[in-house]
Amino acid sequence: MSSRNELGKEFGIRFTWLVRNDRKMLFIGLLKLVNAVWFAGLWQTGFAIGLSLLLWVVFFIASMLIAIRLDRL
């Protein structure tokens, strides 16, 4: 089996475990993923000052506060 298939299988197993057992960490991971993708998009545009940058900063701060709060529960 190729390493790509093994990686996909392992990812599927771990993702399924998260969905069933630790939804809090799954949600925090999804927040991180959204922030990373949005940051990459801003990077590609040279962090142009505008609405998208402002929205991301607000979303980033809010999502980190939510993640910290969830982690402490």
CNS distance restraints for C-alpha pairs under 8 A (distance, minus, plus):
assign (resid   1 and name CA) (resid   5 and name CA) 6.51 0.50 0.50
assign (resid   1 and name CA) (resid   6 and name CA) 6.88 0.50 0.50
assign (resid   2 and name CA) (resid   6 and name CA) 6.37 0.50 0.50
assign (resid   3 and name CA) (resid   7 and name CA) 5.98 0.50 0.50
assign (resid   4 and name CA) (resid   8 and name CA) 6.18 0.50 0.50
assign (resid   5 and name CA) (resid   9 and name CA) 6.08 0.50 0.50
assign (resid   6 and name CA) (resid  10 and name CA) 6.08 0.50 0.50
assign (resid   7 and name CA) (resid  11 and name CA) 6.01 0.50 0.50
assign (resid   8 and name CA) (resid  12 and name CA) 6.11 0.50 0.50
assign (resid   9 and name CA) (resid  13 and name CA) 6.26 0.50 0.50
assign (resid  10 and name CA) (resid  14 and name CA) 6.23 0.50 0.50
assign (resid  11 and name CA) (resid  15 and name CA) 5.93 0.50 0.50
assign (resid  12 and name CA) (resid  16 and name CA) 6.01 0.50 0.50
assign (resid  13 and name CA) (resid  17 and name CA) 6.25 0.50 0.50
assign (resid  14 and name CA) (resid  18 and name CA) 6.22 0.50 0.50
assign (resid  15 and name CA) (resid  19 and name CA) 6.24 0.50 0.50
assign (resid  16 and name CA) (resid  20 and name CA) 6.29 0.50 0.50
assign (resid  17 and name CA) (resid  21 and name CA) 5.84 0.50 0.50
assign (resid  17 and name CA) (resid  22 and name CA) 7.55 0.50 0.50
assign (resid  18 and name CA) (resid  22 and name CA) 4.84 0.50 0.50
assign (resid  18 and name CA) (resid  23 and name CA) 6.11 0.50 0.50
assign (resid  18 and name CA) (resid  25 and name CA) 7.39 0.50 0.50
assign (resid  18 and name CA) (resid  26 and name CA) 6.05 0.50 0.50
assign (resid  19 and name CA) (resid  23 and name CA) 5.54 0.50 0.50
assign (resid  19 and name CA) (resid  26 and name CA) 6.79 0.50 0.50
assign (resid  22 and name CA) (resid  26 and name CA) 6.43 0.50 0.50
assign (resid  23 and name CA) (resid  27 and name CA) 6.08 0.50 0.50
assign (resid  24 and name CA) (resid  28 and name CA) 6.35 0.50 0.50
assign (resid  24 and name CA) (resid  70 and name CA) 6.73 0.50 0.50
assign (resid  24 and name CA) (resid  71 and name CA) 7.75 0.50 0.50
assign (resid  25 and name CA) (resid  29 and name CA) 6.02 0.50 0.50
assign (resid  25 and name CA) (resid  71 and name CA) 7.89 0.50 0.50
assign (resid  26 and name CA) (resid  30 and name CA) 6.23 0.50 0.50
assign (resid  27 and name CA) (resid  31 and name CA) 6.28 0.50 0.50
assign (resid  28 and name CA) (resid  32 and name CA) 6.31 0.50 0.50
assign (resid  28 and name CA) (resid  67 and name CA) 5.58 0.50 0.50
assign (resid  28 and name CA) (resid  70 and name CA) 7.99 0.50 0.50
assign (resid  29 and name CA) (resid  33 and name CA) 6.18 0.50 0.50
assign (resid  30 and name CA) (resid  34 and name CA) 6.19 0.50 0.50
assign (resid  31 and name CA) (resid  35 and name CA) 6.21 0.50 0.50
assign (resid  31 and name CA) (resid  63 and name CA) 6.40 0.50 0.50
assign (resid  31 and name CA) (resid  67 and name CA) 7.94 0.50 0.50
assign (resid  32 and name CA) (resid  36 and name CA) 6.08 0.50 0.50
assign (resid  33 and name CA) (resid  37 and name CA) 6.19 0.50 0.50
assign (resid  34 and name CA) (resid  38 and name CA) 6.07 0.50 0.50
assign (resid  35 and name CA) (resid  39 and name CA) 5.93 0.50 0.50
assign (resid  35 and name CA) (resid  56 and name CA) 7.73 0.50 0.50
assign (resid  35 and name CA) (resid  60 and name CA) 6.53 0.50 0.50
assign (resid  36 and name CA) (resid  40 and name CA) 6.12 0.50 0.50
assign (resid  37 and name CA) (resid  41 and name CA) 6.29 0.50 0.50
assign (resid  38 and name CA) (resid  42 and name CA) 6.27 0.50 0.50
assign (resid  38 and name CA) (resid  56 and name CA) 7.15 0.50 0.50
assign (resid  39 and name CA) (resid  43 and name CA) 6.07 0.50 0.50
assign (resid  39 and name CA) (resid  56 and name CA) 7.79 0.50 0.50
assign (resid  40 and name CA) (resid  44 and name CA) 6.26 0.50 0.50
assign (resid  41 and name CA) (resid  45 and name CA) 6.56 0.50 0.50
assign (resid  42 and name CA) (resid  46 and name CA) 6.31 0.50 0.50
assign (resid  42 and name CA) (resid  47 and name CA) 4.97 0.50 0.50
assign (resid  42 and name CA) (resid  48 and name CA) 7.36 0.50 0.50
assign (resid  42 and name CA) (resid  52 and name CA) 7.88 0.50 0.50
assign (resid  42 and name CA) (resid  53 and name CA) 7.01 0.50 0.50
assign (resid  43 and name CA) (resid  47 and name CA) 5.51 0.50 0.50
assign (resid  47 and name CA) (resid  53 and name CA) 6.83 0.50 0.50
assign (resid  48 and name CA) (resid  53 and name CA) 7.13 0.50 0.50
assign (resid  49 and name CA) (resid  53 and name CA) 6.13 0.50 0.50
assign (resid  49 and name CA) (resid  54 and name CA) 7.73 0.50 0.50
assign (resid  50 and name CA) (resid  54 and name CA) 6.39 0.50 0.50
assign (resid  51 and name CA) (resid  55 and name CA) 5.99 0.50 0.50
assign (resid  52 and name CA) (resid  56 and name CA) 6.09 0.50 0.50
assign (resid  53 and name CA) (resid  57 and name CA) 6.23 0.50 0.50
assign (resid  54 and name CA) (resid  58 and name CA) 6.34 0.50 0.50
assign (resid  55 and name CA) (resid  59 and name CA) 6.01 0.50 0.50
assign (resid  56 and name CA) (resid  60 and name CA) 5.79 0.50 0.50
assign (resid  57 and name CA) (resid  61 and name CA) 6.19 0.50 0.50
assign (resid  58 and name CA) (resid  62 and name CA) 6.14 0.50 0.50
assign (resid  59 and name CA) (resid  63 and name CA) 5.85 0.50 0.50
assign (resid  60 and name CA) (resid  64 and name CA) 6.06 0.50 0.50
assign (resid  61 and name CA) (resid  65 and name CA) 6.22 0.50 0.50
assign (resid  62 and name CA) (resid  66 and name CA) 6.19 0.50 0.50
assign (resid  63 and name CA) (resid  67 and name CA) 6.03 0.50 0.50
assign (resid  64 and name CA) (resid  68 and name CA) 6.07 0.50 0.50
assign (resid  65 and name CA) (resid  69 and name CA) 6.13 0.50 0.50
assign (resid  66 and name CA) (resid  70 and name CA) 6.09 0.50 0.50
assign (resid  67 and name CA) (resid  71 and name CA) 6.01 0.50 0.50
assign (resid  68 and name CA) (resid  72 and name CA) 6.31 0.50 0.50
assign (resid  69 and name CA) (resid  73 and name CA) 6.63 0.50 0.50
